[in-house]
């Protein structure tokens, strides 16, 4: 995006779009800068992170306590060092997930579903093929290179006992294991779980193809069919066999690889998030597909924590004279906005894939999304806003508490605006996809009615019912 006469700078837009902060900063600028900036930061930091449950925080309690302590002791340099280290861990933390299961259990489709990749997309794990490899296969995330899902050959397809199998598959490189089955978990898979447990690594049992089981039960017993009863029966059967062998009752997640918003897939993702180390939760959450409004809200909340840390870092750095002049402001904002769009599936490549699936122009989809117009608004600045902008430039040169407050608020404002807008657009896209999907089903029905395809009355009725549901 080029900065021309029709486009305001981010600073201009900031003052125009954030009138609530004008009064605060105007009053601050007309008085002596407070020497208690660091104490205010400490209070705000502590108050902000109290809003998040322990299992939903992206920084450890120890790190939070350390930052609070530095701020309360007016040790801004120590706080800056700890915040920088925490942000580096959040951004750079590697995440390796091991998935094992026999051929035919839906292991490859599960890997693709967890990565948010369709089975036929480039880079997807191959499905519907006979497993012949005896080696682990990495599948890196398309947008997050630090996230890798490893496809391990089912232990039943190798000659290794569980302990040797884990050594051969380099068990110590994974954050957790997921053991896949499409029926009952076999004795050898249970032994594998025992071996993983002894090595102090997390593991999870996942029962796939649950949608097929429910559908088969519904067709065979249409009068007495009850979905909840079927799921309960399957869950109890799996858990019962595992409990006998493991002397415990590990949870079993019933999933459909075709619909990650249904059955236990959301519960599985929530469990994995809560049991990961704090600094790895963020990157795992960003790797998940935004397929429900709940997932979108959770992803937004994770990013808000990171935004607060980044704003706090910007505020502390601004105490140093001239720091505010470093770097291209528009370029930084564009990069941040594009990153957020990528997290929520609103990047160019993702939108083009959606447009291709539903056979609509990509610009038709973009027209309904606000995030593509955030940096192109035009409005004249008032005299007061121009004065405030001048104060900002002066504070960049002098540094100190005034600059600290300005840069903290501006950084938090812009990134919060971005994330809220992108999250709202992601929800709109979910509804848009549902509408487009309904249009496709309706088009097929019209095609049937007009005789372009010959179908029996029963088949036509079935298509109609499917379209309505």
C-alpha positions in Angstrom: 0.0 0.0 0.0 1.5 3.3 -1.1 1.1 6.5 1.0 -0.4 9.1 -1.3 -2.5 12.3 -1.0 -5.7 10.3 -0.7 -4.5 8.2 2.2 -3.8 9.3 5.7 -0.8 8.1 7.7 -1.5 5.7 10.6 -0.9 8.5 13.1 -3.5 10.6 11.4 -6.0 7.8 11.3 -5.2 7.0 15.0 -6.2 10.5 16.2 -9.3 10.6 13.9 -10.6 7.2 14.8 -9.8 7.2 18.6 -11.5 10.3 20.0 -11.7 8.8 23.6 -8.0 9.0 23.9 -7.8 12.6 22.7 -8.9 14.1 26.0 -6.7 11.7 28.1 -3.6 12.6 26.2 -4.5 16.3 25.9 -4.8 16.5 29.7 -1.6 14.5 30.2 0.3 16.8 27.8 -0.8 20.0 29.6 0.7 18.8 32.9 4.0 17.5 34.2 4.5 13.8 33.0 3.8 11.4 35.8 6.9 9.7 37.2 4.6 6.7 38.1 4.2 5.4 34.5 5.9 2.1 35.5 3.5 1.6 38.4 0.5 2.3 36.2 1.9 -0.3 33.8 2.2 -2.8 36.7 -1.4 -2.2 37.8 -2.8 -2.5 34.3 -0.8 -5.6 33.5 -1.9 -7.4 36.6 -5.5 -6.4 36.0 -5.5 -7.4 32.4 -4.2 -11.0 32.9 -6.6 -11.6 35.7 -9.3 -11.8 33.1 -7.9 -15.1 31.7 -8.1 -18.5 33.2 -4.8 -20.2 34.0 -5.3 -22.8 31.3 -6.0 -20.1 28.7 -3.0 -17.9 29.2 -0.2 -17.8 26.7 2.5 -16.9 29.2 3.3 -18.9 32.3 2.4 -17.7 35.8 6.1 -17.4 36.6 6.6 -15.0 33.6 3.5 -12.9 34.6 4.8 -12.6 38.1 8.3 -11.7 36.9 7.0 -8.9 34.7 4.7 -7.6 37.4 7.6 -7.6 39.9 9.9 -5.6 37.5 7.2 -3.0 36.9 6.3 -2.6 40.5 10.0 -2.2 41.3 10.2 0.5 38.5 12.7 -1.7 36.7 11.6 -1.0 33.1 14.8 -2.5 31.7 14.1 -5.8 33.5 10.4 -5.8 32.4 11.4 -5.1 28.8 13.9 -8.0 28.8 11.3 -10.4 30.2 8.6 -9.3 27.8 10.9 -9.6 24.8 11.9 -13.1 25.9 8.2 -14.1 26.4 7.2 -12.8 23.0 10.1 -14.6 21.3 9.0 -17.9 23.0 5.4 -17.3 21.9 6.4 -16.7 18.2 9.3 -19.1 17.9 8.2 -22.1 20.0 8.3 -25.4 17.9 5.2 -27.6 18.2 5.5 -31.3 17.1 2.4 -33.6 17.2 2.7 -37.3 16.6 -0.2 -39.2 15.1 -0.2 -43.0 14.9 -2.8 -45.6 13.9 -3.2 -48.4 11.5 -4.2 -48.1 7.8 -7.9 -47.5 7.4 -8.5 -45.7 10.6 -8.7 -42.3 9.0 -5.3 -41.2 10.3 -4.3 -39.2 7.2 -7.7 -37.5 7.0 -7.4 -36.6 10.7 -4.0 -35.0 10.1 -5.5 -33.0 7.3 -8.5 -31.9 9.4 -6.2 -30.8 12.2 -4.1 -28.8 9.8 -7.2 -27.2 8.2 -6.3 -28.8 4.8 -8.7 -30.5 2.5 -7.7 -34.1 1.4 -7.3 -33.0 -2.2 -5.3 -29.9 -1.6 -1.6 -29.6 -2.4 0.5 -30.7 0.6 -2.2 -32.8 2.1 -1.4 -36.2 3.7 -2.4 -38.8 1.1 -5.6 -40.6 1.9 -7.2 -43.9 0.7 -3.8 -45.6 0.0 -2.2 -48.7 1.5 0.4 -47.8 4.1 3.8 -49.1 3.0 6.3 -46.7 4.7 8.0 -47.7 7.9 9.3 -44.1 8.5 7.7 -41.1 10.1 6.5 -38.5 7.6 6.4 -34.7 8.6 3.5 -32.5 7.5 4.4 -28.9 8.3 1.6 -26.3 8.7 1.1 -24.3 5.6 1.3 -20.9 7.4 3.1 -21.7 10.6 6.5 -23.4 9.8 7.1 -24.1 13.6 4.1 -26.4 13.7 4.6 -30.0 12.3 2.3 -33.0 12.5 4.1 -36.3 12.1 2.5 -39.3 10.5 3.9 -42.4 12.2 3.3 -45.9 10.8 0.8 -47.8 12.9 2.6 -50.0 15.5 0.7 -52.9 14.1 2.4 -52.5 10.7 5.9 -52.7 12.2 8.0 -55.4 13.9 9.0 -53.2 16.8 7.7 -53.7 20.4 6.2 -50.5 21.9 9.5 -49.4 23.6 11.6 -49.9 20.5 8.9 -48.4 18.3 9.0 -45.2 20.3 12.8 -45.0 20.1 12.7 -45.7 16.4 10.1 -42.9 15.9 12.1 -40.5 18.1 9.5 -40.1 20.8 11.4 -37.4 22.6 10.8 -34.9 19.8 7.0 -34.7 20.2 4.9 -32.6 22.5 2.2 -35.2 22.6 0.9 -38.4 20.8 -2.5 -39.0 19.3 -3.5 -42.7 18.9 -6.1 -43.2 16.2 -8.6 -46.0 15.8 -11.8 -46.5 13.8 -13.0 -49.4 16.0 -11.9 -50.7 19.3 -8.3 -49.8 20.5 -6.2 -52.9 20.1 -4.0 -54.5 22.7 -0.8 -53.3 21.0 -2.0 -49.7 20.9 -2.8 -49.9 24.6 0.8 -51.2 25.3 2.0 -48.3 23.2 0.1 -45.9 25.5 1.6 -47.5 28.5 5.1 -47.1 27.1 4.4 -43.4 26.3 3.1 -42.8 29.8 6.3 -44.2 31.3 8.3 -41.8 29.3 6.2 -38.9 30.8 4.7 -37.8 27.5 1.0 -36.9 27.0 -1.1 -39.2 24.8 -4.7 -39.1 23.6 -7.1 -41.7 22.2 -9.2 -40.6 19.2 -11.9 -42.7 17.7 -12.5 -41.6 14.1 -15.3 -42.1 11.5 -17.9 -41.5 14.1 -20.2 -39.9 11.6 -20.3 -43.1 9.6 -21.2 -45.1 12.7 -24.0 -42.7 13.6 -25.3 -42.7 10.0 -25.3 -46.5 9.8 -27.2 -46.7 13.1 -29.7 -44.2 11.9 -30.3 -46.2 8.6 -30.6 -49.5 10.4 -32.8 -48.3 13.2 -34.7 -45.3 12.0 -37.6 -45.6 14.5 -35.5 -46.0 17.7 -32.5 -44.0 16.7 -31.1 -41.6 19.2 -27.8 -39.9 18.4 -26.8 -39.2 22.0 -27.5 -42.8 23.0 -25.4 -44.1 20.1 -22.4 -41.8 21.0 -22.7 -42.8 24.7 -22.6 -46.5 23.8 -19.5 -46.1 21.6 -17.7 -44.0 24.2 -18.4 -46.4 27.0 -17.3 -49.4 24.9 -14.0 -47.7 24.1 -13.4 -46.4 27.6 -14.3 -49.7 29.2 -11.7 -51.7 27.2 -9.1 -49.1 27.9 -9.8 -48.9 31.6 -9.4 -52.7 31.9 -5.9 -52.6 30.3 -4.7 -49.3 31.8 -6.2 -49.4 35.3 -7.5 -45.9 34.6 -10.2 -44.3 32.4 -8.5 -42.1 29.8 -10.8 -39.8 27.8 -11.8 -41.0 24.3 -12.5 -38.3 21.7 -15.1 -39.3 19.1 -14.5 -37.3 15.9 -15.5 -36.9 12.3 -12.7 -35.9 10.0 -15.2 -34.4 7.6 -16.7 -31.9 10.1 -14.3 -30.6 12.8 -17.1 -28.4 14.3 -19.1 -31.5 15.3 -18.8 -34.3 17.8 -15.7 -34.1 20.1 -13.3 -32.3 17.7 -13.7 -29.0 19.5 -13.4 -30.7 22.9 -10.1 -32.4 21.7 -8.7 -29.0 20.6 -9.6 -27.4 23.9 -8.0 -30.3 25.9 -4.8 -30.1 23.9 -4.6 -26.3 24.4 -5.1 -26.5 28.1 -2.5 -29.2 28.6 0.2 -27.7 26.5 2.9 -25.5 28.1 1.7 -21.9 28.2 4.1 -20.5 25.6 3.1 -23.2 23.0 -0.7 -22.6 23.4 -0.6 -19.5 21.1 1.0 -21.2 18.1 -1.2 -24.2 18.4 -4.3 -22.0 18.6 -3.2 -20.1 15.5 -2.7 -23.3 13.6 -6.3 -24.4 14.1 -9.0 -23.9 11.5 -11.5 -21.1 12.3 -14.6 -23.3 11.7 -16.9 -22.1 14.5 -17.6 -18.8 16.2 -16.3 -20.2 19.5 -13.0 -21.1 17.8 -12.8 -17.5 16.4 -13.4 -15.9 19.8 -10.8 -18.1 21.5 -8.2 -17.3 18.8 -9.0 -13.6 19.2 -8.6 -13.8 23.0 -5.2 -15.5 22.6 -4.1 -12.7 20.3 -5.3 -10.0 22.7 -2.9 -11.3 25.3 0.0 -11.1 22.8 -1.2 -7.6 21.8 -1.1 -6.4 25.4 2.5 -7.6 25.7 3.5 -5.9 22.4 1.8 -2.7 23.5 3.6 -2.8 26.8 6.9 -3.4 25.1 6.2 -0.4 22.8 5.4 1.8 25.7 8.5 0.8 27.6 10.7 1.3 24.5 9.2 4.7 23.9 10.8 6.0 27.1 14.0 6.0 25.0 14.4 9.2 22.9 14.0 8.8 19.1 12.7 5.2 19.3 9.4 6.3 17.8 11.0 7.3 14.5 12.5 3.8 13.9 11.0 1.8 11.0 8.2 2.3 8.4 5.0 2.7 10.3 2.6 1.8 7.4 4.6 -1.2 6.4 4.6 -2.5 10.0 0.8 -2.1 10.2 0.2 -3.8 6.9 2.4 -6.7 7.9 0.5 -7.1 11.2 -2.9 -6.9 9.5 -1.9 -9.5 6.9 -0.7 -11.8 9.7 -4.0 -11.6 11.5 -5.9 -12.2 8.3 -3.8 -15.3 7.7 -4.5 -16.6 11.2 -8.3 -16.4 10.5 -8.2 -17.8 7.0 -8.8 -14.4 5.3 -5.5 -14.2 3.4 -5.5 -14.1 -0.4 -4.8 -17.8 -0.9 -7.5 -18.9 1.5 -10.1 -16.6 0.0 -9.2 -17.8 -3.5 -9.7 -21.4 -2.4 -13.1 -20.6 -1.0 -14.1 -18.7 -4.1 -13.0 -21.7 -6.2 -15.0 -24.2 -4.1 -18.2 -22.1 -4.4 -17.5 -20.9 -7.9 -17.8 -17.2 -7.1 -15.5 -14.3 -7.8 -13.0 -13.7 -5.0 -13.9 -9.9 -5.1 -17.5 -10.8 -4.3 -16.3 -12.3 -1.0 -13.9 -9.5 -0.3 -16.7 -6.9 -0.7 -18.3 -8.2 2.5 -15.1 -8.0 4.5 -14.1 -4.8 6.4 -10.4 -5.8 7.0 -9.4 -4.9 3.5 -10.3 -1.2 4.0 -8.9 -0.4 7.5 -5.9 1.6 6.3 -7.7 3.6 3.5 -10.1 5.9 5.3 -10.1 9.6 4.6 -11.0 12.4 6.9 -9.6 15.9 7.7 -8.0 16.3 11.1 -9.3 19.0 13.5 -6.9 21.6 15.0 -6.9 19.7 18.3 -6.0 16.5 16.5 -3.1 18.2 14.7 -1.8 19.5 18.0 -1.9 16.1 19.5 -0.1 14.6 16.5 2.6 17.3 17.0 2.9 16.4 20.7 3.4 12.8 19.6 6.3 13.8 17.3 7.9 15.8 20.0 7.5 13.0 22.5 9.2 10.7 20.1 12.3 12.9 20.3 12.3 13.4 24.0 11.1 10.0 25.2 9.9 9.6 28.8 6.5 8.9 30.4 4.4 10.9 27.9 5.9 9.1 24.9 5.4 5.8 26.8 1.7 6.4 27.3 1.2 7.5 23.7 2.9 4.5 22.1 1.3 2.0 24.5 -2.2 3.3 23.7 -1.6 3.7 20.0 -0.1 0.2 19.6 -2.9 -1.4 21.6 -5.5 0.6 19.7 -4.3 -0.4 16.2 -3.8 -4.0 16.9 -7.0 -4.4 18.8 -8.8 -2.7 16.0 -7.2 -5.1 13.5 -8.0 -8.2 15.5 -11.6 -7.3 16.3 -12.3 -6.4 12.7 -10.7 -9.6 11.4 -12.5 -11.8 13.9 -15.8 -10.2 12.9 -15.0 -10.8 9.3 -14.1 -14.4 10.0 -17.6 -14.9 11.5 -19.2 -13.2 8.5 -17.3 -15.5 6.3 -18.6 -18.5 8.2 -22.2 -17.3 7.5 -21.3 -16.5 3.9 -20.0 -20.0 3.3 -23.2 -21.4 4.7 -25.3 -19.2 2.4 -23.1 -20.2 -0.6 -23.4 -23.9 0.3 -27.2 -23.6 0.5 -27.2 -21.9 -2.9 -25.2 -24.8 -4.4 -27.6 -27.3 -3.0 -30.5 -25.4 -4.3 -28.9 -25.2 -7.8 -28.5 -29.0 -7.8 -32.2 -29.3 -6.9 -33.2 -27.0 -9.7 -31.1 -29.0 -12.1 -32.9 -32.1 -11.0 -36.3 -30.6 -11.4 -35.5 -29.3 -14.9 -34.5 -32.8 -16.1 -30.8 -32.2 -16.5 -30.3 -35.3 -14.4 -32.7 -38.2 -14.3 -33.5 -39.3 -10.7 -36.2 -41.4 -9.1 -38.8 -39.8 -6.9 -37.2 -41.3 -3.8 -33.8 -40.0 -4.8 -35.2 -36.5 -5.5 -36.9 -36.5 -2.1 -33.7 -37.5 -0.4 -31.8 -34.6 -2.1 -34.5 -32.2 -1.1 -34.3 -33.3 2.6 -30.5 -33.0 2.6 -30.8 -29.5 1.2 -33.2 -28.5 3.9 -31.0 -29.9 6.7 
